[in-house]
């Protein structure tokens, strides 16, 4: 009984450590990126506003929290346990935090999106060459409101033309950067861009379901059951590496499937048909995903029971690891 309680407490501390550590790391990255968007060539660095870090925490938590189940799975693969109660307790806590606390964080982030003094878009500086598509611009003077005078050079290797311009209103960057020179210098790896795009879609999806009623949110929260259920098949193979890869694949798959179906990227006709049949459930939530997530949850739990109860030959212990 003591060993069971100790392991449960260990899981609780690990869960908190993942949430706190991941959220703080995400907030740090968010702060660095936000500061980069305000930098302008030839101008000094402005005072850092603590609210930026707070916004980073609020935007990072909804992404870190679902992924915490993935890291908990990795820990349970490495530290095998014969007890079910700690895993069941964690599953209950995960679902409760998703249903009740996640909407609070999302709404708090929406409330925090204010124009922070000193960290809005800043006017660019004169005296630098800046490229834009087929042209190179040199601003000799930039007044208040990003109204510029300067020289424009066509970026055509066969024919170079030079033009002068005055009192031209400069358009703001579509990516939120104050200066294109800084934007060109900030190179984001393609893998990070893909993760960022997926995270942005997921955050938008969470916010949309939070603000469209309790029923919609509860239907969408069936994804929490689908995510946490993957933990129950951590004993799929005697090889820990195989289990870890499979857990990673299944977690990515079920989250990606929910995002794709919710946005209508796939199975749009099937979603419309199921929504029509299950019209007795109020709200605009995707009922097809409700069915998919519940069936997924049941399948994972059933498979987990089967894997847990199967007999393992004596020399498998060396491959999988000792029990805690």
Secondary structure as GFF3:
##gff-version 3
##sequence-region A 1 324
A	DSSP	alpha_helix	2	38	.	.	.	ID=ss1
A	DSSP	alpha_helix	50	78	.	.	.	ID=ss2
A	DSSP	alpha_helix	85	96	.	.	.	ID=ss3
A	DSSP	pi_helix	97	101	.	.	.	ID=ss4
A	DSSP	alpha_helix	102	112	.	.	.	ID=ss5
A	DSSP	beta_strand	129	132	.	.	.	ID=ss6
A	DSSP	beta_strand	135	143	.	.	.	ID=ss7
A	DSSP	beta_strand	147	154	.	.	.	ID=ss8
A	DSSP	beta_strand	162	169	.	.	.	ID=ss9
A	DSSP	alpha_helix	180	185	.	.	.	ID=ss10
A	DSSP	alpha_helix	190	210	.	.	.	ID=ss11
A	DSSP	alpha_helix	214	220	.	.	.	ID=ss12
A	DSSP	alpha_helix	222	229	.	.	.	ID=ss13
A	DSSP	three_ten_helix	230	233	.	.	.	ID=ss14
A	DSSP	alpha_helix	240	262	.	.	.	ID=ss15
A	DSSP	alpha_helix	268	277	.	.	.	ID=ss16
A	DSSP	alpha_helix	287	309	.	.	.	ID=ss17
A	DSSP	three_ten_helix	314	316	.	.	.	ID=ss18
A	DSSP	alpha_helix	317	320	.	.	.	ID=ss19
###
